[in-house]
Amino acid sequence: MSTILTRDAVVAEARSWIGTRYRHQASVKGVGCDCLGLVRGVWRGCIGDEPEAPPPYAPDWAEAQGAETLAEAALRHLVPIAREDFRAGDVLLFRWRDGYVAKHVAIASSSTTMIHAHDGAAVCEIAIAPWWRRRLAYAFGFPGVKD
């Protein structure tokens, strides 16, 4: 790991996870991960040890708790930015509907694409279509990222 973390390095690490199958609560490149596991793995690949271990969580954890747990964790370890100002290498949090808590996370690979793990699929890079843009709730940068 280099001492200078760049946006390109974050995107390259995220892309190295493409094809990893979806596995709830997992975070092992090439074996399985969920959306949070992808971000955790990119953190480990770019920064080092994770700052905290996530507690066990059910697929419906957000609905059951009704709290912005994912956003609160991101605020503890990532740098908040305005949603509309995200760039490649930033972390994006989405809510499925208005009034729901944010429960899906991805890494922007450009201003128009993102890398994410979606239930029932594998890690992939997709367009940030209008459907996704309407659901973008938060954006964060990795700490120490240089342009």
C-alpha positions in Angstrom: 0.0 0.0 0.0 1.3 3.4 -0.9 1.2 6.3 1.6 -0.7 8.5 -0.9 -4.2 7.3 -1.7 -5.6 8.4 -5.0 -9.1 8.3 -6.6 -7.6 6.1 -9.3 -6.3 3.6 -6.7 -9.8 3.4 -5.0 -11.5 2.8 -8.4 -8.8 0.2 -9.4 -9.3 -1.7 -6.1 -13.1 -1.6 -6.5 -12.8 -2.8 -10.1 -10.7 -5.7 -8.9 -13.8 -7.0 -7.0 -15.9 -7.1 -10.2 -17.3 -10.6 -10.6 -17.2 -11.4 -6.9 -20.5 -13.1 -6.1 -23.1 -11.6 -3.8 -22.9 -13.1 -0.3 -24.7 -11.5 2.6 -22.3 -10.1 5.3 -19.2 -11.4 3.4 -16.2 -9.4 2.3 -13.7 -11.7 0.5 -12.6 -10.7 -3.0 -13.3 -13.4 -5.5 -15.4 -15.4 -3.0 -18.3 -13.3 -1.9 -19.4 -9.9 -0.6 -22.4 -7.7 -0.1 -22.5 -4.0 -0.8 -21.0 -3.1 2.6 -18.4 -5.9 2.2 -17.3 -4.4 -1.0 -16.6 -1.1 0.6 -14.9 -2.8 3.6 -12.7 -4.7 1.1 -11.8 -1.6 -0.8 -10.9 0.1 2.5 -8.6 -2.9 3.4 -7.0 -2.9 0.0 -6.4 0.9 0.0 -6.0 2.0 3.6 -5.4 -1.1 5.8 -7.2 -2.5 8.7 -10.9 -1.7 9.0 -11.6 0.9 11.7 -14.5 -1.1 13.2 -16.2 -4.5 12.5 -19.8 -4.3 11.5 -22.2 -6.1 13.8 -24.2 -9.1 12.4 -27.1 -7.8 10.3 -30.1 -9.4 8.7 -31.1 -8.5 5.1 -34.0 -6.4 6.5 -31.9 -4.7 9.2 -32.6 -1.2 8.0 -36.4 -1.7 7.9 -36.3 -3.3 11.3 -34.2 -0.6 13.0 -35.5 2.5 11.2 -32.2 4.3 12.0 -29.5 5.7 9.6 -27.1 3.1 10.9 -25.1 2.9 7.6 -24.8 6.7 7.3 -23.8 7.0 11.0 -21.0 4.5 10.5 -19.9 6.3 7.3 -19.8 9.6 9.3 -17.5 8.0 11.8 -14.9 6.9 9.2 -15.4 8.7 5.9 -15.4 12.4 4.8 -18.9 13.7 4.1 -19.4 15.6 0.8 -22.4 17.1 -0.9 -24.3 14.4 -2.8 -24.1 16.3 -6.1 -20.3 16.7 -5.7 -19.3 13.1 -5.7 -16.4 12.0 -7.9 -14.6 8.8 -8.9 -13.5 6.9 -5.8 -16.3 8.3 -3.5 -18.7 6.2 -1.5 -22.4 6.6 -2.3 -25.3 5.6 -0.1 -28.8 5.0 -1.4 -32.3 4.7 0.0 -34.8 2.5 -1.8 -37.7 4.9 -1.2 -38.4 8.3 0.3 -38.9 7.8 4.0 -36.7 4.7 4.1 -33.2 4.7 5.6 -30.1 4.4 3.4 -29.1 0.7 3.1 -27.3 0.3 -0.1 -23.7 1.4 -0.7 -21.5 1.7 -3.9 -18.3 3.3 -5.0 -18.4 5.8 -7.8 -16.1 4.9 -10.7 -16.8 8.1 -12.5 -19.5 10.9 -12.4 -21.8 8.6 -14.3 -20.8 5.0 -13.2 -20.5 3.0 -10.0 -19.4 -0.3 -8.7 -21.6 -2.2 -6.4 -22.7 -5.6 -5.1 -26.4 -6.3 -5.5 -28.4 -9.1 -4.0 -28.7 -12.0 -6.4 -25.8 -10.9 -8.6 -22.1 -10.3 -8.6 -20.1 -7.1 -8.1 -20.5 -5.1 -11.3 -19.9 -1.6 -12.8 -23.1 0.1 -13.9 -24.4 3.4 -15.1 -25.8 5.7 -12.4 -29.1 6.0 -14.2 -31.8 8.4 -13.2 -33.4 5.7 -11.0 -30.1 5.6 -8.9 -29.6 9.4 -8.9 -33.1 9.9 -7.4 -32.2 7.5 -4.6 -28.8 8.9 -3.7 -29.0 9.9 -0.1 -25.4 10.5 1.0 -21.9 10.8 -0.5 -18.6 10.4 1.3 -14.9 10.4 0.4 -12.3 8.0 1.7 -10.0 9.7 4.2 -6.7 11.0 2.9 -7.6 10.7 -0.8 -5.6 12.9 -3.1 -6.6 13.9 -6.6 
